[in-house]
Amino acid sequence: MKNRDVLIQLTDIRTKDNDMYVHATNVCMMSVMMGLNLGLNQSQLKELAIGALLHDIGKVELTADDDSKDLKRHHTWRGFEVLKNKREYSLLIAHVAFQHHEQPDGEGLPRKLSGDQIHLYAKIVAVANTYDNLLFDLSQGRRLLPHEATERMMAMSGTKLDREVLIQFLKTVSIYPTGSSVRLSTKETGVVVGQHRGLPSRPIVRIARQDNDGGLEIKEVDLAKQTTVFVETVLV
């Protein structure tokens, strides 16, 4: 929280045993960073963090039938019912579990809320939840790379995800994580070595190649300064 320049870089350390736990901590970290960008105070950030950690608590002992047929048994309802009776938690924390699948266009679950009917905490957690699921959920067929996930999320702006929260998310996450190999539009390949806060698509790339004398020539391309150059491909 003290380092405002930190950019979240998620590492896949999941196993079948810890998947839900790691998902909750990832969503919490991203949510708090977005909350900082949105100017939330310490008390609000604490509420947001707890709500993010517990947003899927309704999935505990949940069956597939429970989550798909009867909306009153959807994991968001169940999570709300669990948390609203906990005196140590504010009602807003319970509403994070309740509302994190609602959407600005009113097509979400479980109550089809829209716009300002959805609490800011839930809007924040919805963005973080969507990103982490796109990166690590194999139900999509394959895990998306960070830049693929953010492109898909930008297409959801204003309909499935809150536009202002999404803007702050893009200032928080590293689309091209440091250490990833990329090919530039110049057809040169290199490694991402640095980031710019607020410019997630314009990292600093280090390129190493042999010179005419057989030595190694190293240069860094700062895409924030060289605006005509862009990342063409992430090399996996």
N, C-alpha and C positions, 0 to 999 in steps of 0.2 A: 504493500500500500504506500510505502514511502518512495519507491522508485517509480515515478510516473512514466518513465520511458520504456519500461519493460514491455515486451511483446510476447504474448502467450505462444509457446511452441509445444504442442502436445506430442508425446511419445507413446507409441503403442506398447504398453506393458500389460495388456489385458490377458487374462486367462478366463476360462469358463467360470472359475470360482470367484474371481474378483471383478467381473465385468460391471455389475451394477454399482459397486463401490467406486471404481475408477471413473465411471461415467458421472457419478454424483460429484466427485471432487473436481473433475474437469469443468463441469457446468458451473460449479461454485466459483472457481478461479476466474473464468471468463466473465461471469455475471458481476463479480466484485469490480473487475477492471472497467467494465462498461459503466457500472454505477459511479465509479470515481470520475470517469469522463463526463457523466451527466450531472455531476455536482452534488451527489447525495452526501449527507453528513454521516458522522460515525455511527449514530444510532440506526439510521436507515440502512447503512451498509451491513450492519450486524443482522438486521432483520432479513435483508436480501440474501446474505450468505447462508443463513439457517434455512430459509425457504428454498434456496437452490440445492442445498445438500439433501433436503427431504422432499424434493418435488415429486419423486417417484415412489414414495413410501407406500402408496396405495397398491403397488405391484407385488408387495410381499404376500405370499400365499395366494396369488391371483392366478386363475385359470384363463385359458384363451376364451372360453365361453363367457366368463364374467366380463371380460374387457370388450366384447364385441356386440353382444345381443341386447343387454339391458343397460341403458345409459346410467341408471341409478347404481349399477355395479361397475361402471367404468372406473379405472384406477384413479382418475382425478376426483371423483366423488368419494371413493374409499379413503383416499389420502386426506381430503378435507375433513371427513368424519373423524379420522384418527387425530388430526392435529388440532381441530377446533376445541377439543375437550382437554387439551394440555394447558394447564394454567401458566406454565412457564413460557409459553409461546404466545405472541400476539395473534389476533385474528388475521392480520395481514399475511403472516407466515402460512397459515392454513389456506389462504386464498391463492398463494403461489402454486400449491399443489392442485388447487381447484381449477385454476384458469390457464395453466401453461400450455394447453392445447387449443385455447380460443384463438381466433384470428381477426385481424382488423376488418376483413370483408364480411364477417358474421357467419362464416361457414365452418367454424371450428367446433370443438366439443368441450364440455358436454351440453352447454346451454346456448350456444350460438350467440355469444356476446360479440359486440363490435366496437371499434373506436375507443372512446373514453370510458366505455363500460368495463374495459379490461384494465386492471391495475398495472402501473408502471413496472413493478417487480415482476409480474407475470410476463409482461412483454419482453423484459430483459432475459428472463430464464428461457422463454420460448426461442429466442435467437440462439443462445448458447446451446440449448438442447438440440436444436435442429442441426447446428454445425457439428457437434460431437457425433450425432447419429449418422450424418453423411460421411464422416471420416471413418467410422468404425463399425457401422451396422451392415452386415453382409446380406441383409434382406433386400438391399438395392441391387444385388447381383455381384457387386464388387465394392470395395472401399474406394471412395473418391480421394483424390489428392487435394491439398488445401486450396489451390487456385480453382480447381473444378468445383469444390463445394461452395466457395464464395461466389462464383459465377452463377451457380444454381440459386443461391440465396438472394442474390441481387435481382433475379427474375421474380422473386416472391415479394419484393418491396412494395409496401402499401396494401397488399392483398392478404398474404399469408403471414407476413412479418411486418412489424412496425418500422416505418421508414427512418425515423430519427434514431431509434435504437440501433438499427442496422448500420447507420453511418458511424456511430460510436464503436460498434463492433469492428468495423473495418480499420479503425485506428488502434485496435487492441490486439488483433490476431496477426500472425506472420503468415502471409499467403505463400511466400517462398522461404521456408525456414532456413536459417543459417546452417550451412553444411550441405544443402541440397545441390545437386548438379543440374545445370540448366544449359540450354542452347539459346543463344541470342538471335535476333533478326539479322545480325551480321554473319550468321552461320558459325560464329565462334562458340566454343563450349568452355564452361568454367564452373566455379563453385561460389555460392552465395556466402559472403563474409560479413555483411553488415546490412542494417535496416534503417529506414527513415520513418519516424513516428508520423502517422497520418498519411503516409504514402506507401501502402502495403504492396503495391504492384511495381515499385521502383527501388529494388534493393541495390546493394553494391556487389558486383560480381568480380571475382579474381580469375584472371585467365593466364594460364601458363603454356608456353609453346617454345619450340626450339628456334633459335635464331640461325642465321646463315653460317655461323662459325661452329655450330653444334652445341652452343651453350643454351642455357634456359632463360628465356625472357618472360618476365612476369609483369602484368599490368592489371590495374583495377579500373573497372568501368562503373561509374556512378550513374545509374539510370535516372536519378533525380536531376542530374545536370545534362546528361546526353538524352534529350527528350525524344529524339528520333529513333532511338534504339529501344527495343522491348524484348521481354522474355518470350521466346517462341514455343519452347517445349521444355517440360521437366523430364530429365533423364532418369529412369527408374532402373 
